[in-house]
Structure formats: structure tokens, C-alpha cells
């Protein structure tokens, strides 16, 4: 077996052993190579199940957490999805394989520009990336079937709850930024919201306003 094939097998094995069992999610993660989303000295570690530093002091999430969050979101092929926290663009690329349309926003212009370059190179034409404060959602594109937030807020931001369709699902980490947070799933019903706590996680904080770069 080639080194690349062996690496891919180990990558998928690590995902399964951490509970990523949804076959559509595994297929998407097999297809989208994490390598191009990591630049510089950490690129060699792209296939390890660990978070890694990216530009602007941010991190690309651990692949098994990307898999578990994507699985919890229960995306279907007709869905319009909003991701808050583009970062490297890796999570958005995985979502693009499962959804009809993906909108992703980050407060750092540079991250959005670099992620767009990768989406173009990979011809992921159903992703649109914006520079914006994602805690306000995207009023012009709302409502969404699914919302995934990849930075931690103390509580689910009100505008995101308001931009979720009835029957829609939002997955997000909540809690203080310097401690362990909880990954929760919010489901919107016609009369309100249901909250499920999924697991402890650790994400960078959701920060107000735009970044300097
Ligand atoms: N999903 C990313 C990892 C995200 S790291 C990936 O697959 O690589 C969290 C990201 O959230 C960071 O890039 C950070 O800039 C962004 N972020 C933090 N607060 C934000 C806000 N209010 N609006 C938009 N993006 C925000």
C-alpha cells in the first residue's frame, strides 16, 4: 500500500474509533483531503487527529470533532447550511459534500480569502464565504436549515436562533472560552427550541466585530 493510502486508512480508522459512524460523513471526509487546508510547518501533520494552528492565531479543529459535529447536524442534500467560523475552510468543504448550499463567515478577511482560494481550486462551487461578524448570522441569506458554529459563545446568539428554520438544527459549543465547553444541539420546533448536550469540547472564542487582518 502507498504511504498516502495507508495514511488515509489510519485517518478514517481514527474517525470511526472516536464515534464518527455516519457513512455519508465518512465518505465526505474521505473525499476532502485535509492537507491543502493547512499551510506551513504543520502541513505534515494534517492527517493526525489533532487540532492545528492556522493563520490569525486560530485553529483548524480536530478531524474527529469535525466528523462528530457534522454527524450531529444531520445534513440532507436539500439543505442550506450556515457555518460561523470559516477558519481554514475545512469544515465548510466537508459540509459542501452533504448540503445543497453552504454559506460560511469569518471575522478575519485573510482566512476568508485563503479559504476561497482552496474552494476555487477544489471546484467546491456551492460554498460562498463572507467576511462578517457571524454572531449576527447572514440576514440576507436566512433562514437556514442547519447552522454550525465553530467558535464558542456563552449562549447561542439570538440572531442565529432567529435565522434557523422551523425543523432546523444548530450545533455549537457554549461556555467560557478558557474552560471546557459543551457542544450542544438546538432543534427549532413550531413552538420553541429543544436543547441537547452532546459532549465536552474546546474551541476558540466567538469574538465580536471584525479582525484586523
Ligand atoms: N471551522 C474552522 C475552524 C474554526 S476556528 C475550520 O474548519 O478550520 C474558529 C473561527 O471562528 C476562527 O477562524 C475565528 O476567526 C472565527 N470567529 C470567531 N468569532 C467570530 C465571529 N464573531 N464571526 C465570525 N467568525 C468568528
Boltz pocket constraint, residues with backbone or C-beta under 6 A from the ligand:
constraints:
  - pocket:
      binder: B
      contacts: [[A, 58], [A, 59], [A, 60], [A, 61], [A, 84], [A, 85], [A, 86], [A, 87], [A, 88], [A, 89], [A, 90], [A, 91], [A, 92], [A, 105], [A, 106], [A, 107], [A, 108], [A, 111], [A, 132], [A, 133], [A, 134], [A, 135], [A, 150], [A, 151], [A, 204], [A, 205], [A, 206], [A, 207], [A, 208], [A, 209]]
      max_distance: 6.0
